[in-house]
Amino acid sequence: MSTPTVHVVDGRRGNRFRTLEWSPGGKADRMLLIHHGLGEHAGRYQPFAEQLASSAMQVWSYDCRGHGESGGKKGHADGLEELAADLEFLLPDLIERAGASEVLLYGHSMGAAAVGHYLTTRAPHPAIDAVWLSGIPVRPFLSSLSVRLKARAAPVLARLAPRITLPNGLATDGISSVPQQVQRYLDDPLVHDQISARLGASLLEDAPALLDQAHRIELPIRLWHGADDPISNPEGTKQLFEAIASHDKTMEIFEGARHEVHYDQPETVQRLFRSLKRWLGDHGVPSEPTGDVGVALRGEP
């Protein structure tokens, strides 16, 4: 399961998307569809395919517009609305390709905001039966002067030159507390640091607005966040958790972890995937133990 199958899928407005499929041996009716974060790409979610392989689940992801090997200007989308529209357009095609009857929708960071926007502005596809969100930027940190200046200028630039792109200014050491993982991120040829004025303004305006619309989310949902995330404030995840209407909702804050919990300290990564597997088991998805990752944690929420 370590090598994904690559598909090229036609999307909206003539855009083409690179889609990756990790399939376990045998038939799997359930599909995990991942929406990645700003500047990255689908291939960075290999750990989910490897760690969830024993859960009889297909794992799919795609490079969103302006990212990875998909089409569009690097770093540009017409805000969370366009990312949500792409997701809505691609979902039926990907579900058909996967032959899936149930979909677990997962978004990280910008991807979590896009998934949240999709869920609060549209009727979710009927195959979606649960949602995972990690590092959602409803309370982004504007930690440097350059980032604060860009944030202040973003609404004006979004009106005058929406497609202009600039470095996003995010501190890459905020990705993980593991230096090797930060270096791996920096060395990845498909990772970039570009963001357009329109996409940047949307993340600053529309992602926080999810707090006011979260009552529309009624699907089973799990949220998690690194407690030491310097990119997106975990307090935002806590506020979102309280605002979500679902009666089946859980949240986990990982002490010592930064923005990408799935690429942090090994013990943190193991805890994350043990927790996710247990959640899947509680929601009717059996899995076989795979070493340490399959051992249930005592005392987890």
Contacts in CASP RR format, 6 or more apart in sequence:
PFRMAT RR
TARGET T0000
AUTHOR 0000-0000-0000
METHOD contacts of the structure
MODEL  1
MSTPTVHVVDGRRGNRFRTLEWSPGGKADRMLLIHHGLGEHAGRYQPFAE
QLASSAMQVWSYDCRGHGESGGKKGHADGLEELAADLEFLLPDLIERAGA
SEVLLYGHSMGAAAVGHYLTTRAPHPAIDAVWLSGIPVRPFLSSLSVRLK
ARAAPVLARLAPRITLPNGLATDGISSVPQQVQRYLDDPLVHDQISARLG
ASLLEDAPALLDQAHRIELPIRLWHGADDPISNPEGTKQLFEAIASHDKT
MEIFEGARHEVHYDQPETVQRLFRSLKRWLGDHGVPSEPTGDVGVALRGE
P
1 22 0 8 1.000
1 23 0 8 1.000
1 24 0 8 1.000
1 25 0 8 1.000
1 49 0 8 1.000
1 50 0 8 1.000
1 53 0 8 1.000
2 46 0 8 1.000
2 49 0 8 1.000
2 50 0 8 1.000
4 20 0 8 1.000
4 21 0 8 1.000
4 22 0 8 1.000
4 43 0 8 1.000
4 46 0 8 1.000
4 49 0 8 1.000
5 20 0 8 1.000
5 21 0 8 1.000
5 22 0 8 1.000
5 23 0 8 1.000
6 18 0 8 1.000
6 19 0 8 1.000
6 20 0 8 1.000
6 21 0 8 1.000
7 18 0 8 1.000
7 19 0 8 1.000
7 20 0 8 1.000
7 21 0 8 1.000
7 97 0 8 1.000
8 16 0 8 1.000
8 17 0 8 1.000
8 18 0 8 1.000
8 19 0 8 1.000
9 16 0 8 1.000
9 17 0 8 1.000
9 19 0 8 1.000
9 62 0 8 1.000
9 90 0 8 1.000
9 93 0 8 1.000
9 94 0 8 1.000
10 16 0 8 1.000
10 17 0 8 1.000
11 17 0 8 1.000
11 86 0 8 1.000
11 89 0 8 1.000
11 90 0 8 1.000
12 85 0 8 1.000
12 86 0 8 1.000
12 89 0 8 1.000
15 65 0 8 1.000
15 70 0 8 1.000
15 71 0 8 1.000
15 72 0 8 1.000
15 86 0 8 1.000
16 70 0 8 1.000
16 71 0 8 1.000
17 62 0 8 1.000
17 63 0 8 1.000
17 64 0 8 1.000
17 65 0 8 1.000
17 70 0 8 1.000
17 71 0 8 1.000
17 86 0 8 1.000
17 90 0 8 1.000
18 41 0 8 1.000
18 42 0 8 1.000
18 62 0 8 1.000
18 63 0 8 1.000
18 68 0 8 1.000
18 69 0 8 1.000
18 70 0 8 1.000
19 42 0 8 1.000
19 60 0 8 1.000
19 61 0 8 1.000
19 62 0 8 1.000
19 63 0 8 1.000
19 90 0 8 1.000
19 94 0 8 1.000
20 42 0 8 1.000
20 43 0 8 1.000
20 45 0 8 1.000
20 60 0 8 1.000
20 61 0 8 1.000
20 62 0 8 1.000
21 58 0 8 1.000
21 59 0 8 1.000
21 60 0 8 1.000
21 97 0 8 1.000
21 98 0 8 1.000
22 46 0 8 1.000
22 49 0 8 1.000
22 53 0 8 1.000
22 58 0 8 1.000
22 59 0 8 1.000
22 60 0 8 1.000
23 58 0 8 1.000
23 59 0 8 1.000
24 53 0 8 1.000
24 54 0 8 1.000
24 56 0 8 1.000
24 57 0 8 1.000
24 58 0 8 1.000
26 56 0 8 1.000
28 56 0 8 1.000
28 57 0 8 1.000
28 58 0 8 1.000
28 100 0 8 1.000
29 99 0 8 1.000
29 100 0 8 1.000
29 101 0 8 1.000
29 102 0 8 1.000
30 55 0 8 1.000
30 56 0 8 1.000
30 57 0 8 1.000
30 58 0 8 1.000
30 100 0 8 1.000
30 101 0 8 1.000
30 102 0 8 1.000
30 103 0 8 1.000
30 104 0 8 1.000
30 285 0 8 1.000
31 57 0 8 1.000
31 58 0 8 1.000
31 59 0 8 1.000
31 60 0 8 1.000
31 94 0 8 1.000
31 95 0 8 1.000
31 98 0 8 1.000
31 99 0 8 1.000
31 100 0 8 1.000
31 102 0 8 1.000
31 103 0 8 1.000
31 104 0 8 1.000
32 48 0 8 1.000
32 52 0 8 1.000
32 57 0 8 1.000
32 58 0 8 1.000
32 59 0 8 1.000
32 60 0 8 1.000
32 103 0 8 1.000
32 104 0 8 1.000
32 106 0 8 1.000
33 60 0 8 1.000
33 61 0 8 1.000
33 91 0 8 1.000
33 94 0 8 1.000
33 103 0 8 1.000
33 104 0 8 1.000
33 105 0 8 1.000
33 106 0 8 1.000
34 42 0 8 1.000
34 45 0 8 1.000
34 48 0 8 1.000
34 59 0 8 1.000
34 60 0 8 1.000
34 61 0 8 1.000
34 106 0 8 1.000
34 107 0 8 1.000
34 108 0 8 1.000
35 61 0 8 1.000
35 62 0 8 1.000
35 64 0 8 1.000
35 83 0 8 1.000
35 87 0 8 1.000
35 105 0 8 1.000
35 106 0 8 1.000
35 107 0 8 1.000
35 108 0 8 1.000
35 111 0 8 1.000
35 112 0 8 1.000
35 114 0 8 1.000
35 115 0 8 1.000
36 42 0 8 1.000
36 43 0 8 1.000
36 44 0 8 1.000
36 45 0 8 1.000
36 61 0 8 1.000
36 63 0 8 1.000
36 64 0 8 1.000
36 67 0 8 1.000
36 107 0 8 1.000
36 108 0 8 1.000
36 110 0 8 1.000
36 111 0 8 1.000
37 64 0 8 1.000
37 67 0 8 1.000
37 107 0 8 1.000
37 108 0 8 1.000
37 109 0 8 1.000
37 110 0 8 1.000
37 111 0 8 1.000
37 112 0 8 1.000
38 75 0 8 1.000
38 109 0 8 1.000
38 110 0 8 1.000
38 111 0 8 1.000
38 168 0 8 1.000
38 170 0 8 1.000
38 195 0 8 1.000
38 203 0 8 1.000
39 67 0 8 1.000
39 68 0 8 1.000
39 75 0 8 1.000
39 110 0 8 1.000
39 168 0 8 1.000
39 191 0 8 1.000
39 192 0 8 1.000
39 193 0 8 1.000
39 194 0 8 1.000
39 195 0 8 1.000
40 67 0 8 1.000
40 68 0 8 1.000
40 185 0 8 1.000
40 188 0 8 1.000
40 190 0 8 1.000
40 191 0 8 1.000
41 63 0 8 1.000
41 67 0 8 1.000
41 68 0 8 1.000
41 69 0 8 1.000
41 188 0 8 1.000
41 190 0 8 1.000
41 191 0 8 1.000
42 61 0 8 1.000
42 62 0 8 1.000
42 63 0 8 1.000
42 68 0 8 1.000
43 61 0 8 1.000
43 190 0 8 1.000
44 188 0 8 1.000
44 191 0 8 1.000
45 59 0 8 1.000
45 61 0 8 1.000
45 262 0 8 1.000
47 262 0 8 1.000
47 263 0 8 1.000
47 269 0 8 1.000
47 273 0 8 1.000
48 59 0 8 1.000
48 106 0 8 1.000
48 262 0 8 1.000
49 59 0 8 1.000
51 273 0 8 1.000
51 276 0 8 1.000
51 277 0 8 1.000
51 290 0 8 1.000
51 293 0 8 1.000
52 59 0 8 1.000
52 273 0 8 1.000
52 276 0 8 1.000
52 277 0 8 1.000
52 280 0 8 1.000
52 287 0 8 1.000
53 290 0 8 1.000
54 277 0 8 1.000
54 287 0 8 1.000
54 288 0 8 1.000
54 289 0 8 1.000
54 290 0 8 1.000
54 294 0 8 1.000
55 277 0 8 1.000
55 280 0 8 1.000
55 285 0 8 1.000
55 286 0 8 1.000
55 287 0 8 1.000
56 285 0 8 1.000
56 286 0 8 1.000
56 287 0 8 1.000
57 104 0 8 1.000
57 280 0 8 1.000
57 285 0 8 1.000
58 98 0 8 1.000
58 100 0 8 1.000
60 94 0 8 1.000
60 98 0 8 1.000
62 70 0 8 1.000
62 90 0 8 1.000
62 94 0 8 1.000
63 69 0 8 1.000
63 70 0 8 1.000
63 190 0 8 1.000
64 70 0 8 1.000
64 77 0 8 1.000
64 83 0 8 1.000
64 86 0 8 1.000
64 111 0 8 1.000
64 114 0 8 1.000
65 71 0 8 1.000
65 72 0 8 1.000
65 76 0 8 1.000
65 77 0 8 1.000
65 82 0 8 1.000
65 83 0 8 1.000
65 86 0 8 1.000
66 72 0 8 1.000
66 73 0 8 1.000
66 74 0 8 1.000
66 75 0 8 1.000
66 76 0 8 1.000
66 77 0 8 1.000
67 74 0 8 1.000
67 75 0 8 1.000
67 190 0 8 1.000
67 192 0 8 1.000
68 190 0 8 1.000
68 192 0 8 1.000
69 190 0 8 1.000
73 163 0 8 1.000
73 165 0 8 1.000
73 196 0 8 1.000
74 165 0 8 1.000
74 192 0 8 1.000
74 194 0 8 1.000
75 165 0 8 1.000
75 192 0 8 1.000
75 194 0 8 1.000
75 195 0 8 1.000
75 196 0 8 1.000
75 199 0 8 1.000
76 163 0 8 1.000
76 165 0 8 1.000
76 194 0 8 1.000
76 195 0 8 1.000
76 196 0 8 1.000
76 198 0 8 1.000
76 199 0 8 1.000
77 83 0 8 1.000
77 86 0 8 1.000
77 196 0 8 1.000
77 198 0 8 1.000
77 199 0 8 1.000
78 162 0 8 1.000
78 198 0 8 1.000
78 199 0 8 1.000
79 198 0 8 1.000
79 199 0 8 1.000
79 200 0 8 1.000
79 201 0 8 1.000
79 202 0 8 1.000
79 203 0 8 1.000
79 206 0 8 1.000
80 113 0 8 1.000
80 114 0 8 1.000
80 117 0 8 1.000
80 202 0 8 1.000
80 203 0 8 1.000
80 206 0 8 1.000
80 207 0 8 1.000
81 117 0 8 1.000
81 121 0 8 1.000
81 202 0 8 1.000
81 206 0 8 1.000
83 110 0 8 1.000
83 111 0 8 1.000
83 114 0 8 1.000
83 117 0 8 1.000
84 114 0 8 1.000
84 115 0 8 1.000
84 116 0 8 1.000
84 117 0 8 1.000
84 118 0 8 1.000
84 121 0 8 1.000
84 122 0 8 1.000
87 114 0 8 1.000
87 115 0 8 1.000
87 118 0 8 1.000
88 118 0 8 1.000
88 122 0 8 1.000
88 125 0 8 1.000
91 103 0 8 1.000
91 125 0 8 1.000
91 127 0 8 1.000
91 128 0 8 1.000
92 125 0 8 1.000
95 103 0 8 1.000
95 125 0 8 1.000
95 127 0 8 1.000
100 127 0 8 1.000
101 127 0 8 1.000
102 127 0 8 1.000
102 129 0 8 1.000
103 125 0 8 1.000
103 127 0 8 1.000
103 128 0 8 1.000
103 129 0 8 1.000
104 128 0 8 1.000
104 129 0 8 1.000
104 130 0 8 1.000
104 131 0 8 1.000
104 132 0 8 1.000
105 115 0 8 1.000
105 124 0 8 1.000
105 128 0 8 1.000
105 130 0 8 1.000
105 131 0 8 1.000
105 132 0 8 1.000
106 115 0 8 1.000
106 131 0 8 1.000
106 132 0 8 1.000
106 133 0 8 1.000
106 134 0 8 1.000
107 114 0 8 1.000
107 115 0 8 1.000
107 132 0 8 1.000
107 133 0 8 1.000
107 134 0 8 1.000
108 133 0 8 1.000
108 134 0 8 1.000
108 135 0 8 1.000
108 260 0 8 1.000
109 134 0 8 1.000
109 135 0 8 1.000
109 136 0 8 1.000
109 137 0 8 1.000
109 231 0 8 1.000
109 232 0 8 1.000
109 259 0 8 1.000
110 137 0 8 1.000
110 203 0 8 1.000
112 133 0 8 1.000
112 134 0 8 1.000
112 135 0 8 1.000
112 136 0 8 1.000
112 137 0 8 1.000
113 136 0 8 1.000
113 137 0 8 1.000
113 138 0 8 1.000
113 203 0 8 1.000
113 206 0 8 1.000
113 207 0 8 1.000
113 210 0 8 1.000
115 131 0 8 1.000
115 133 0 8 1.000
116 133 0 8 1.000
116 136 0 8 1.000
116 210 0 8 1.000
116 217 0 8 1.000
117 206 0 8 1.000
117 210 0 8 1.000
118 124 0 8 1.000
119 131 0 8 1.000
119 216 0 8 1.000
119 217 0 8 1.000
119 219 0 8 1.000
120 210 0 8 1.000
120 213 0 8 1.000
120 214 0 8 1.000
120 216 0 8 1.000
120 217 0 8 1.000
121 213 0 8 1.000
124 219 0 8 1.000
128 219 0 8 1.000
129 219 0 8 1.000
129 220 0 8 1.000
130 219 0 8 1.000
130 220 0 8 1.000
130 221 0 8 1.000
130 222 0 8 1.000
130 283 0 8 1.000
131 217 0 8 1.000
131 219 0 8 1.000
131 220 0 8 1.000
131 221 0 8 1.000
131 222 0 8 1.000
132 221 0 8 1.000
132 222 0 8 1.000
132 223 0 8 1.000
132 224 0 8 1.000
132 276 0 8 1.000
133 221 0 8 1.000
133 222 0 8 1.000
133 223 0 8 1.000
133 224 0 8 1.000
133 237 0 8 1.000
133 240 0 8 1.000
134 223 0 8 1.000
134 224 0 8 1.000
134 225 0 8 1.000
134 261 0 8 1.000
134 262 0 8 1.000
135 224 0 8 1.000
135 225 0 8 1.000
135 226 0 8 1.000
135 229 0 8 1.000
135 232 0 8 1.000
135 234 0 8 1.000
135 237 0 8 1.000
135 259 0 8 1.000
135 261 0 8 1.000
136 207 0 8 1.000
136 210 0 8 1.000
136 223 0 8 1.000
136 225 0 8 1.000
136 232 0 8 1.000
136 236 0 8 1.000
136 237 0 8 1.000
136 240 0 8 1.000
137 203 0 8 1.000
137 207 0 8 1.000
137 231 0 8 1.000
137 232 0 8 1.000
138 207 0 8 1.000
138 208 0 8 1.000
138 210 0 8 1.000
138 211 0 8 1.000
138 232 0 8 1.000
138 236 0 8 1.000
138 237 0 8 1.000
138 239 0 8 1.000
138 240 0 8 1.000
139 208 0 8 1.000
139 232 0 8 1.000
139 233 0 8 1.000
139 235 0 8 1.000
139 236 0 8 1.000
139 239 0 8 1.000
140 203 0 8 1.000
140 204 0 8 1.000
140 207 0 8 1.000
140 231 0 8 1.000
140 232 0 8 1.000
140 233 0 8 1.000
141 230 0 8 1.000
141 231 0 8 1.000
141 232 0 8 1.000
141 233 0 8 1.000
142 148 0 8 1.000
142 151 0 8 1.000
143 171 0 8 1.000
143 230 0 8 1.000
144 169 0 8 1.000
144 171 0 8 1.000
146 169 0 8 1.000
147 169 0 8 1.000
147 170 0 8 1.000
150 166 0 8 1.000
150 169 0 8 1.000
151 204 0 8 1.000
153 197 0 8 1.000
154 197 0 8 1.000
154 200 0 8 1.000
154 201 0 8 1.000
154 204 0 8 1.000
155 201 0 8 1.000
155 205 0 8 1.000
157 164 0 8 1.000
157 197 0 8 1.000
157 201 0 8 1.000
158 197 0 8 1.000
158 198 0 8 1.000
158 200 0 8 1.000
158 201 0 8 1.000
158 202 0 8 1.000
161 197 0 8 1.000
162 196 0 8 1.000
162 197 0 8 1.000
162 198 0 8 1.000
163 196 0 8 1.000
163 197 0 8 1.000
163 198 0 8 1.000
164 196 0 8 1.000
164 197 0 8 1.000
165 194 0 8 1.000
165 195 0 8 1.000
165 196 0 8 1.000
165 197 0 8 1.000
166 194 0 8 1.000
166 195 0 8 1.000
166 197 0 8 1.000
167 193 0 8 1.000
167 194 0 8 1.000
167 195 0 8 1.000
168 193 0 8 1.000
168 194 0 8 1.000
168 195 0 8 1.000
169 193 0 8 1.000
170 193 0 8 1.000
170 231 0 8 1.000
171 230 0 8 1.000
171 231 0 8 1.000
172 182 0 8 1.000
172 185 0 8 1.000
172 186 0 8 1.000
173 182 0 8 1.000
174 182 0 8 1.000
174 229 0 8 1.000
174 230 0 8 1.000
174 231 0 8 1.000
174 258 0 8 1.000
174 259 0 8 1.000
175 181 0 8 1.000
175 182 0 8 1.000
175 185 0 8 1.000
175 231 0 8 1.000
175 258 0 8 1.000
175 259 0 8 1.000
175 260 0 8 1.000
175 263 0 8 1.000
176 182 0 8 1.000
176 185 0 8 1.000
176 258 0 8 1.000
176 259 0 8 1.000
176 260 0 8 1.000
176 263 0 8 1.000
176 264 0 8 1.000
177 228 0 8 1.000
177 256 0 8 1.000
177 257 0 8 1.000
177 258 0 8 1.000
177 264 0 8 1.000
177 265 0 8 1.000
178 263 0 8 1.000
178 264 0 8 1.000
178 265 0 8 1.000
181 260 0 8 1.000
181 263 0 8 1.000
181 264 0 8 1.000
184 263 0 8 1.000
185 191 0 8 1.000
185 263 0 8 1.000
195 203 0 8 1.000
210 240 0 8 1.000
211 236 0 8 1.000
211 239 0 8 1.000
211 240 0 8 1.000
211 243 0 8 1.000
212 243 0 8 1.000
214 240 0 8 1.000
214 243 0 8 1.000
214 244 0 8 1.000
214 245 0 8 1.000
215 243 0 8 1.000
215 244 0 8 1.000
215 245 0 8 1.000
216 245 0 8 1.000
217 244 0 8 1.000
217 245 0 8 1.000
217 246 0 8 1.000
218 245 0 8 1.000
218 246 0 8 1.000
219 246 0 8 1.000
220 246 0 8 1.000
220 248 0 8 1.000
220 249 0 8 1.000
220 283 0 8 1.000
221 244 0 8 1.000
221 246 0 8 1.000
221 248 0 8 1.000
221 249 0 8 1.000
221 250 0 8 1.000
222 249 0 8 1.000
222 250 0 8 1.000
222 251 0 8 1.000
222 252 0 8 1.000
222 276 0 8 1.000
222 279 0 8 1.000
223 237 0 8 1.000
223 240 0 8 1.000
223 241 0 8 1.000
223 249 0 8 1.000
223 250 0 8 1.000
223 251 0 8 1.000
223 252 0 8 1.000
224 237 0 8 1.000
224 251 0 8 1.000
224 252 0 8 1.000
224 253 0 8 1.000
224 254 0 8 1.000
224 261 0 8 1.000
224 272 0 8 1.000
224 275 0 8 1.000
225 232 0 8 1.000
225 234 0 8 1.000
225 237 0 8 1.000
225 251 0 8 1.000
225 252 0 8 1.000
225 253 0 8 1.000
225 254 0 8 1.000
225 261 0 8 1.000
226 234 0 8 1.000
226 253 0 8 1.000
226 254 0 8 1.000
226 255 0 8 1.000
226 256 0 8 1.000
226 257 0 8 1.000
226 258 0 8 1.000
226 259 0 8 1.000
226 261 0 8 1.000
226 264 0 8 1.000
227 234 0 8 1.000
227 253 0 8 1.000
227 254 0 8 1.000
227 255 0 8 1.000
227 256 0 8 1.000
227 257 0 8 1.000
228 255 0 8 1.000
228 256 0 8 1.000
228 257 0 8 1.000
228 258 0 8 1.000
229 257 0 8 1.000
229 258 0 8 1.000
229 259 0 8 1.000
230 258 0 8 1.000
230 259 0 8 1.000
231 258 0 8 1.000
231 259 0 8 1.000
232 259 0 8 1.000
234 253 0 8 1.000
237 251 0 8 1.000
237 253 0 8 1.000
238 251 0 8 1.000
238 253 0 8 1.000
241 249 0 8 1.000
241 251 0 8 1.000
250 279 0 8 1.000
250 301 0 8 1.000
251 301 0 8 1.000
252 275 0 8 1.000
252 300 0 8 1.000
252 301 0 8 1.000
254 261 0 8 1.000
254 264 0 8 1.000
254 268 0 8 1.000
254 271 0 8 1.000
254 272 0 8 1.000
256 264 0 8 1.000
256 265 0 8 1.000
256 268 0 8 1.000
257 264 0 8 1.000
257 265 0 8 1.000
257 268 0 8 1.000
258 264 0 8 1.000
261 268 0 8 1.000
261 269 0 8 1.000
261 272 0 8 1.000
262 269 0 8 1.000
262 272 0 8 1.000
262 273 0 8 1.000
263 269 0 8 1.000
270 292 0 8 1.000
270 293 0 8 1.000
271 297 0 8 1.000
271 300 0 8 1.000
273 293 0 8 1.000
273 294 0 8 1.000
274 293 0 8 1.000
274 294 0 8 1.000
274 295 0 8 1.000
274 296 0 8 1.000
274 297 0 8 1.000
274 300 0 8 1.000
275 297 0 8 1.000
275 300 0 8 1.000
277 287 0 8 1.000
277 293 0 8 1.000
277 294 0 8 1.000
278 296 0 8 1.000
278 297 0 8 1.000
278 300 0 8 1.000
280 287 0 8 1.000
281 287 0 8 1.000
287 294 0 8 1.000
289 295 0 8 1.000
END
